[in-house]
């Protein structure tokens, strides 16, 4: 009895999934998009919470506190939050996604810090700005215009103290846009290297 072996045709080879087929990459890309979406939603929820606290906290009661003290305490909180975000990026299995969430959550905290400082400064020293009454929305609007370097000119700092605070924000804006983003990118690279180095160890342990 003779057994004949039929060689598969090229069409059959093309239809059969291979190890280099892109079908395995599609679920991975879908998972990455889902992780980015979830990270952005978490950052949005954090931003909403921070803005709510900005409007709810009794900032008017802090008008008797020197602006330098308020700004220093807020800056320490910002540095602690940024340091925690960088640490989570280093320890995360998806450092790039975690960095997106970290930047999206730290930037609103930075703006709200200066908005609260401007509001408290306007309450304690009414002549600090060219408007008679600077409410919380005006202070947040002014902080955003300084950050984006738009400068409409409808609200300007008129006292020495307010101009010093605005100058500090402009300097820190450059640091946040330059050094801050670079720190998060470096954390992403270190996190990926850490994950890549731990994978062979896990396989050997198994």
Buried (B, 14 or more C-beta within 10 A) or exposed (E): EEEEEEEEEEEEEEEEEEEEEEEEEEEEEEEEEEBBEEBBEEBBEBBEEBBEEBEEEEBEEBBEEEBEEBBEEBBEEBEEBBEEBBEBBBEBEBBBBBBBBBBBBBBBBBBBBBBBBBBBBBBBBEEBBEBEEBEBEBBBBBBEBBBEEEEEEEBBBEBEBBEBBBEBBEEBBEEBEEEBEEBBBBBBEBBBEBBEEEEEEEEEEE
